[in-house]
Amino acid sequence: MQLLAVYNKANEWQRARQTPAGLVRKNPPKLVKYLDLPAIVLVGILRIALGAGVSALFAATQQISGPSVAVTLGCTAPAFLEQLGRARPISKAVSRRRGTTGADPAPAQPILPIQAIPAPVDPALMPQPVVVDEH
């Protein structure tokens, strides 16, 4: 994930160095304007540690099996946890929808699951067993 972020910044730098015709500008911007190396290294180390920690936690609780799953989980853990951190709590989303501030939400009505009601079956439409006379 960190390599992809660095790749995207390098592409931005490359586009900023070029004119619309594709030539290099007379005074192209320096790479350090687009890539903050100390921050990239620190974030990379933290992402690796976070991914390793999540993989170890899931492996220790036997929720995953196999090294390929652990590696995949470790690679996706930082992105997943980042998205999780950006998500609004459900109570805030519900209170905003109702027009309240969330300080004293109105009591919620229980939501009952939708159950399918079977349609009545006409016995005349049911397949009839086939009787074979063996004589």
FIKOLZA-1660 file (N, C-alpha, C; in steps of 0.1 Angstrom, whole numbers, plus 5000, padded with zeros to 4 digits):
% residues 135
   i   px   py   pz ch aa at
   1 5008 4988 5000  A  M  N
   1 5000 5000 5000  A  M CA
   1 5009 5013 5000  A  M  C
   2 5019 5012 5008  A  Q  N
   2 5028 5023 5009  A  Q CA
   2 5036 5025 4995  A  Q  C
   3 5040 5014 4989  A  L  N
   3 5046 5015 4976  A  L CA
   3 5037 5021 4966  A  L  C
   4 5024 5018 4966  A  L  N
   4 5014 5024 4957  A  L CA
   4 5013 5039 4960  A  L  C
   5 5013 5043 4972  A  A  N
   5 5013 5058 4975  A  A CA
   5 5025 5065 4970  A  A  C
   6 5037 5059 4971  A  V  N
   6 5049 5065 4966  A  V CA
   6 5049 5065 4951  A  V  C
   7 5044 5055 4945  A  Y  N
   7 5042 5055 4930  A  Y CA
   7 5033 5066 4925  A  Y  C
   8 5022 5068 4932  A  N  N
   8 5013 5079 4928  A  N CA
   8 5019 5092 4929  A  N  C
   9 5027 5095 4940  A  K  N
   9 5034 5108 4942  A  K CA
   9 5044 5109 4931  A  K  C
  10 5051 5099 4927  A  A  N
  10 5061 5100 4917  A  A CA
  10 5055 5103 4904  A  A  C
  11 5043 5098 4901  A  N  N
  11 5036 5101 4889  A  N CA
  11 5032 5116 4889  A  N  C
  12 5027 5121 4900  A  E  N
  12 5024 5135 4901  A  E CA
  12 5036 5144 4898  A  E  C
  13 5047 5140 4904  A  W  N
  13 5060 5147 4902  A  W CA
  13 5063 5147 4887  A  W  C
  14 5062 5135 4880  A  Q  N
  14 5065 5134 4866  A  Q CA
  14 5056 5143 4858  A  Q  C
  15 5043 5144 4861  A  R  N
  15 5034 5152 4853  A  R CA
  15 5037 5167 4856  A  R  C
  16 5041 5170 4868  A  A  N
  16 5044 5184 4871  A  A CA
  16 5057 5189 4864  A  A  C
  17 5066 5180 4861  A  R  N
  17 5078 5183 4854  A  R CA
  17 5076 5186 4839  A  R  C
  18 5065 5182 4834  A  Q  N
  18 5063 5182 4819  A  Q CA
  18 5054 5193 4815  A  Q  C
  19 5056 5198 4803  A  T  N
  19 5047 5208 4797  A  T CA
  19 5035 5200 4791  A  T  C
  20 5024 5206 4787  A  P  N
  20 5014 5199 4780  A  P CA
  20 5018 5191 4768  A  P  C
  21 5029 5196 4762  A  A  N
  21 5035 5189 4750  A  A CA
  21 5043 5177 4754  A  A  C
  22 5046 5175 4767  A  G  N
  22 5054 5164 4771  A  G CA
  22 5069 5167 4773  A  G  C
  23 5073 5179 4771  A  L  N
  23 5087 5183 4772  A  L CA
  23 5089 5187 4787  A  L  C
  24 5102 5186 4791  A  V  N
  24 5106 5189 4805  A  V CA
  24 5106 5204 4806  A  V  C
  25 5100 5209 4817  A  R  N
  25 5099 5224 4819  A  R CA
  25 5113 5229 4822  A  R  C
  26 5115 5242 4820  A  K  N
  26 5128 5249 4822  A  K CA
  26 5132 5248 4837  A  K  C
  27 5122 5250 4846  A  N  N
  27 5125 5249 4860  A  N CA
  27 5116 5239 4866  A  N  C
  28 5119 5226 4864  A  P  N
  28 5110 5215 4869  A  P CA
  28 5110 5215 4885  A  P  C
  29 5099 5211 4891  A  P  N
  29 5099 5210 4906  A  P CA
  29 5108 5198 4910  A  P  C
  30 5114 5200 4922  A  K  N
  30 5122 5190 4928  A  K CA
  30 5114 5178 4933  A  K  C
  31 5120 5166 4933  A  L  N
  31 5113 5154 4938  A  L CA
  31 5109 5156 4953  A  L  C
  32 5118 5162 4961  A  V  N
  32 5115 5164 4975  A  V CA
  32 5102 5172 4978  A  V  C
  33 5097 5179 4968  A  K  N
  33 5085 5187 4969  A  K CA
  33 5073 5177 4969  A  K  C
  34 5075 5165 4963  A  Y  N
  34 5064 5156 4962  A  Y CA
  34 5066 5144 4971  A  Y  C
  35 5078 5140 4974  A  L  N
  35 5081 5129 4983  A  L CA
  35 5088 5133 4996  A  L  C
  36 5081 5132 5007  A  D  N
  36 5086 5135 5020  A  D CA
  36 5092 5122 5026  A  D  C
  37 5105 5120 5023  A  L  N
  37 5111 5107 5026  A  L CA
  37 5110 5103 5041  A  L  C
  38 5112 5111 5051  A  P  N
  38 5111 5107 5065  A  P CA
  38 5096 5102 5068  A  P  C
  39 5087 5110 5063  A  A  N
  39 5073 5106 5065  A  A CA
  39 5069 5093 5058  A  A  C
  40 5074 5091 5046  A  I  N
  40 5072 5078 5039  A  I CA
  40 5078 5066 5046  A  I  C
  41 5090 5068 5052  A  V  N
  41 5096 5057 5059  A  V CA
  41 5088 5054 5072  A  V  C
  42 5085 5064 5079  A  L  N
  42 5078 5062 5092  A  L CA
  42 5064 5056 5089  A  L  C
  43 5056 5061 5080  A  V  N
  43 5043 5055 5077  A  V CA
  43 5045 5041 5072  A  V  C
  44 5055 5038 5064  A  G  N
  44 5058 5024 5059  A  G CA
  44 5060 5015 5071  A  G  C
  45 5069 5019 5080  A  I  N
  45 5072 5010 5092  A  I CA
  45 5059 5008 5100  A  I  C
  46 5051 5018 5102  A  L  N
  46 5039 5017 5110  A  L CA
  46 5029 5008 5103  A  L  C
  47 5028 5009 5090  A  R  N
  47 5019 5000 5083  A  R CA
  47 5023 4985 5083  A  R  C
  48 5036 4983 5083  A  I  N
  48 5041 4970 5084  A  I CA
  48 5038 4964 5097  A  I  C
  49 5041 4972 5108  A  A  N
  49 5038 4968 5122  A  A CA
  49 5023 4965 5124  A  A  C
  50 5015 4974 5119  A  L  N
  50 5001 4972 5120  A  L CA
  50 4996 4959 5113  A  L  C
  51 5000 4957 5101  A  G  N
  51 4997 4945 5094  A  G CA
  51 5002 4932 5100  A  G  C
  52 5014 4933 5106  A  A  N
  52 5019 4921 5113  A  A CA
  52 5011 4918 5125  A  A  C
  53 5008 4929 5132  A  G  N
  53 5000 4927 5145  A  G CA
  53 4986 4922 5142  A  G  C
  54 4980 4926 5132  A  V  N
  54 4966 4921 5129  A  V CA
  54 4967 4907 5125  A  V  C
  55 4977 4903 5116  A  S  N
  55 4979 4889 5112  A  S CA
  55 4982 4880 5124  A  S  C
  56 4991 4885 5133  A  A  N
  56 4994 4877 5145  A  A CA
  56 4982 4875 5153  A  A  C
  57 4974 4885 5155  A  L  N
  57 4962 4884 5163  A  L CA
  57 4952 4874 5158  A  L  C
  58 4950 4875 5145  A  F  N
  58 4940 4865 5138  A  F CA
  58 4946 4851 5138  A  F  C
  59 4959 4850 5137  A  A  N
  59 4965 4836 5137  A  A CA
  59 4964 4831 5151  A  A  C
  60 4967 4839 5161  A  A  N
  60 4967 4834 5175  A  A CA
  60 4953 4830 5179  A  A  C
  61 4943 4836 5174  A  T  N
  61 4929 4832 5178  A  T CA
  61 4923 4822 5168  A  T  C
  62 4932 4816 5159  A  Q  N
  62 4928 4806 5150  A  Q CA
  62 4917 4810 5141  A  Q  C
  63 4916 4823 5137  A  Q  N
  63 4906 4827 5128  A  Q CA
  63 4911 4826 5113  A  Q  C
  64 4923 4824 5111  A  I  N
  64 4929 4822 5098  A  I CA
  64 4938 4810 5098  A  I  C
  65 4940 4804 5086  A  S  N
  65 4949 4793 5086  A  S CA
  65 4957 4794 5073  A  S  C
  66 4970 4792 5074  A  G  N
  66 4979 4793 5062  A  G CA
  66 4986 4806 5061  A  G  C
  67 4998 4805 5056  A  P  N
  67 5006 4817 5055  A  P CA
  67 5001 4827 5044  A  P  C
  68 4995 4822 5034  A  S  N
  68 4990 4831 5023  A  S CA
  68 4978 4840 5028  A  S  C
  69 4970 4834 5037  A  V  N
  69 4959 4842 5043  A  V CA
  69 4965 4852 5052  A  V  C
  70 4975 4849 5060  A  A  N
  70 4981 4858 5069  A  A CA
  70 4988 4870 5062  A  A  C
  71 4994 4867 5051  A  V  N
  71 5001 4878 5043  A  V CA
  71 4990 4887 5037  A  V  C
  72 4980 4881 5032  A  T  N
  72 4969 4889 5026  A  T CA
  72 4962 4898 5036  A  T  C
  73 4959 4892 5048  A  L  N
  73 4953 4900 5059  A  L CA
  73 4962 4911 5063  A  L  C
  74 4975 4908 5064  A  G  N
  74 4985 4918 5069  A  G CA
  74 4986 4929 5059  A  G  C
  75 4985 4926 5046  A  C  N
  75 4986 4937 5036  A  C CA
  75 4973 4945 5035  A  C  C
  76 4962 4939 5038  A  T  N
  76 4949 4947 5037  A  T CA
  76 4946 4953 5051  A  T  C
  77 4952 4949 5062  A  A  N
  77 4948 4954 5075  A  A CA
  77 4949 4969 5076  A  A  C
  78 4960 4975 5072  A  P  N
  78 4960 4990 5073  A  P CA
  78 4949 4997 5066  A  P  C
  79 4946 4993 5054  A  A  N
  79 4936 5000 5046  A  A CA
  79 4922 4997 5053  A  A  C
  80 4920 4985 5057  A  F  N
  80 4907 4982 5064  A  F CA
  80 4905 4990 5076  A  F  C
  81 4916 4991 5085  A  L  N
  81 4915 4998 5097  A  L CA
  81 4913 5013 5095  A  L  C
  82 4920 5018 5084  A  E  N
  82 4918 5032 5081  A  E CA
  82 4904 5035 5077  A  E  C
  83 4898 5027 5069  A  Q  N
  83 4884 5029 5065  A  Q CA
  83 4875 5028 5077  A  Q  C
  84 4878 5018 5086  A  L  N
  84 4870 5016 5098  A  L CA
  84 4871 5029 5107  A  L  C
  85 4882 5035 5108  A  G  N
  85 4884 5047 5116  A  G CA
  85 4876 5059 5110  A  G  C
  86 4874 5059 5097  A  R  N
  86 4867 5070 5091  A  R CA
  86 4852 5068 5092  A  R  C
  87 4847 5056 5094  A  A  N
  87 4833 5054 5095  A  A CA
  87 4826 5061 5106  A  A  C
  88 4814 5066 5104  A  R  N
  88 4806 5072 5115  A  R CA
  88 4800 5061 5123  A  R  C
  89 4799 5064 5136  A  P  N
  89 4791 5054 5144  A  P CA
  89 4776 5054 5139  A  P  C
  90 4770 5042 5140  A  I  N
  90 4756 5041 5135  A  I CA
  90 4747 5050 5142  A  I  C
  91 4749 5052 5155  A  S  N
  91 4740 5061 5163  A  S CA
  91 4740 5075 5158  A  S  C
  92 4752 5080 5153  A  K  N
  92 4752 5093 5148  A  K CA
  92 4745 5094 5134  A  K  C
  93 4747 5084 5126  A  A  N
  93 4741 5084 5113  A  A CA
  93 4726 5083 5115  A  A  C
  94 4721 5076 5124  A  V  N
  94 4706 5075 5126  A  V CA
  94 4701 5088 5132  A  V  C
  95 4708 5094 5141  A  S  N
  95 4703 5106 5148  A  S CA
  95 4703 5118 5137  A  S  C
  96 4713 5118 5128  A  R  N
  96 4713 5129 5118  A  R CA
  96 4701 5127 5108  A  R  C
  97 4698 5114 5105  A  R  N
  97 4687 5112 5096  A  R CA
  97 4674 5116 5102  A  R  C
  98 4673 5115 5116  A  R  N
  98 4660 5118 5122  A  R CA
  98 4660 5133 5125  A  R  C
  99 4671 5140 5123  A  G  N
  99 4671 5155 5125  A  G CA
  99 4674 5158 5140  A  G  C
 100 4680 5149 5148  A  T  N
 100 4684 5152 5161  A  T CA
 100 4699 5154 5162  A  T  C
 101 4703 5159 5173  A  T  N
 101 4718 5162 5174  A  T CA
 101 4725 5150 5179  A  T  C
 102 4718 5140 5184  A  G  N
 102 4725 5128 5189  A  G CA
 102 4726 5128 5204  A  G  C
 103 4723 5140 5211  A  A  N
 103 4725 5141 5225  A  A CA
 103 4714 5133 5232  A  A  C
 104 4702 5134 5228  A  D  N
 104 4691 5127 5234  A  D CA
 104 4682 5121 5223  A  D  C
 105 4687 5110 5217  A  P  N
 105 4679 5105 5206  A  P CA
 105 4666 5099 5210  A  P  C
 106 4657 5100 5201  A  A  N
 106 4643 5094 5204  A  A CA
 106 4645 5079 5205  A  A  C
 107 4636 5073 5213  A  P  N
 107 4637 5058 5215  A  P CA
 107 4634 5052 5201  A  P  C
 108 4642 5042 5198  A  A  N
 108 4641 5036 5185  A  A CA
 108 4631 5025 5186  A  A  C
 109 4623 5024 5175  A  Q  N
 109 4613 5013 5174  A  Q CA
 109 4621 5000 5170  A  Q  C
 110 4618 4989 5175  A  P  N
 110 4625 4977 5171  A  P CA
 110 4622 4974 5156  A  P  C
 111 4632 4970 5150  A  I  N
 111 4631 4966 5136  A  I CA
 111 4629 4951 5135  A  I  C
 112 4618 4947 5130  A  L  N
 112 4615 4932 5129  A  L CA
 112 4620 4927 5116  A  L  C
 113 4625 4915 5116  A  P  N
 113 4630 4909 5103  A  P CA
 113 4618 4907 5094  A  P  C
 114 4621 4909 5081  A  I  N
 114 4611 4906 5071  A  I CA
 114 4611 4891 5069  A  I  C
 115 4599 4885 5070  A  Q  N
 115 4598 4871 5068  A  Q CA
 115 4589 4868 5055  A  Q  C
 116 4593 4859 5048  A  A  N
 116 4586 4855 5036  A  A CA
 116 4573 4847 5040  A  A  C
 117 4562 4851 5034  A  I  N
 117 4550 4844 5037  A  I CA
 117 4547 4835 5025  A  I  C
 118 4547 4822 5027  A  P  N
 118 4545 4813 5015  A  P CA
 118 4531 4815 5009  A  P  C
 119 4531 4815 4996  A  A  N
 119 4519 4816 4989  A  A CA
 119 4511 4803 4990  A  A  C
 120 4498 4804 4990  A  P  N
 120 4490 4791 4991  A  P CA
 120 4492 4783 4979  A  P  C
 121 4493 4770 4981  A  V  N
 121 4495 4760 4970  A  V CA
 121 4482 4753 4966  A  V  C
 122 4479 4754 4953  A  D  N
 122 4467 4747 4949  A  D CA
 122 4471 4732 4947  A  D  C
 123 4465 4723 4954  A  P  N
 123 4468 4708 4953  A  P CA
 123 4467 4703 4939  A  P  C
 124 4458 4709 4931  A  A  N
 124 4456 4704 4917  A  A CA
 124 4468 4707 4909  A  A  C
 125 4476 4717 4912  A  L  N
 125 4488 4720 4905  A  L CA
 125 4500 4712 4909  A  L  C
 126 4499 4705 4920  A  M  N
 126 4511 4697 4925  A  M CA
 126 4513 4685 4916  A  M  C
 127 4525 4681 4914  A  P  N
 127 4527 4669 4905  A  P CA
 127 4522 4657 4912  A  P  C
 128 4516 4648 4905  A  Q  N
 128 4510 4636 4910  A  Q CA
 128 4520 4625 4908  A  Q  C
 129 4520 4615 4918  A  P  N
 129 4529 4604 4917  A  P CA
 129 4525 4595 4905  A  P  C
 130 4535 4590 4898  A  V  N
 130 4532 4581 4887  A  V CA
 130 4532 4567 4893  A  V  C
 131 4521 4559 4890  A  V  N
 131 4519 4546 4894  A  V CA
 131 4522 4537 4882  A  V  C
 132 4532 4527 4883  A  V  N
 132 4535 4518 4873  A  V CA
 132 4530 4505 4876  A  V  C
 133 4522 4499 4867  A  D  N
 133 4517 4486 4869  A  D CA
 133 4527 4476 4864  A  D  C
 134 4532 4467 4873  A  E  N
 134 4543 4458 4869  A  E CA
 134 4537 4445 4864  A  E  C
 135 4525 4443 4861  A  H  N
 135 4519 4430 4856  A  H CA
 135 4520 4429 4842  A  H  C
% end
